[in-house]
Amino acid sequence: MTDPLTGAAAGDLTLALDRAHVFHSWSAQGALAPFAIAGGLGSEVWDHEGRRYLDFSSQLVNVNIGHGHPAVVAAIAEQAALLATVAPGHANLARGRAAAAIVAHAPAGMSKVFFTNGGADANENAIRMARLHTGRDKVLSAYRSYHGNTGAAIVATGDWRRVPNEYARGHVHFFGPFLYRSEFWATTPEQESERALTHLRRVVEAEGPASIAAILLETVVGTGGVLVPPPGYLEGVRALADAHGILLILDEVMAGFGRTGAWFALDHTGVRPDLITFAKGVNSGYVPVGGVILSDAVARTFDDRVFPGGLTYSGHPLAMASIVAALDAMEREGVVTNAARIGVEVLGPGLADLAARHGIVGDVRGLGVFWALDLVSDRELRTPVGPAVMGRLKAELMARGLLPFLADNRLHVVPPCVVTDDEVRRALAIYDEALTVIDEELTP
Ligand code: PLP
């Protein structure tokens, strides 16, 4: 049934109900003024008054296949009519098909999937598996990282969200590579890679290698700034882990399923992790889901030993049907190839051109449909712009019909993987206009 309420009245009711009853993530509730989205198709969303916006946030960087993909919507509806829920202990055809479709894109020697409700509990369970498999406790992860908002996942997180939540034990942090804001005084990617590896090796040695269960890394750091690892870094981490019997967990929650122009971001390297965590792009968030892909060696640990973890909705049939349909459509429609091509031919060059013409853009980095502009008030000193500037930029972008993704002093450019050349060109023109306004406001 379609809601009879439309237009401005629907928008007003949405905001009134939201402000009265909805408690939002990561926010002081008092000053919130959320943007009300009524619908979406492809790379666009619209509000209740029919104003359309290019969704260059992909919501929370998850709508890889775009909004309203008919095959995914139909698969969910069909599964709902057949069997809308099933206990995790039973076998279900949609679940088996989803797991098979996922491992088909994973490295050889990884043939099992444990399904969760999202990315945080994927990391939570990967950490649990690593601890049980190795009989060790500690987990090393990077300061510039986000791994989710549950017990171990939030303490594995490096950014500010960890600090009020440090209730889990056994977590140690280190600095990963980030050449533009190097912790290591490096001036080339090779130097940054080598020095970041030396730092990590020193942390491992100082912590006691035999106490470390896993190193947990985002293959490409997402919310922390779209940090593509420099050449040799992930290979070096793998070698360090192997030397000490430490497992490598790659968090592909944001980077996986097309975002970097490959099925997994690890495909850009020769690195084979022991565990991969995923969520978001696997079904573009049409139904909440995540999971862990296990290497056969880790999976074997639990052949005769109970795995002490589970969820009522592990492998929920609506999520499973949506995964099967989403991955099938992504293959048929060349969605991952499109993301790669857009990055190389349109988005990468277009953003480099913006950086050349706008003093506020200190750095451009990324690949596929996964990019960030690092905005600075002083290019020499690389001084991050403050929240007031970011607020102004958001207002200018929204006024021109683009829904942006902003994090700290950065504009993340993260459209759906199905974005077209024309949509990217429209977005680049909007970024250009908005940055011109902000540049002028900042020029004394
Ligand atoms: N890992 C990464 C890299 C993420 O970007 C996120 C969410 O943004 C998570 C884990 C947590 O996923 P979820 O919000 O589905 O729990």
Residues whose N, C-alpha, C, O or C-beta is under 5 A from the ligand:
A	BS01	PLP	G118 G119 A120 D121 Y146 H147 G148 E218 G222 D251 V253 M254 A279
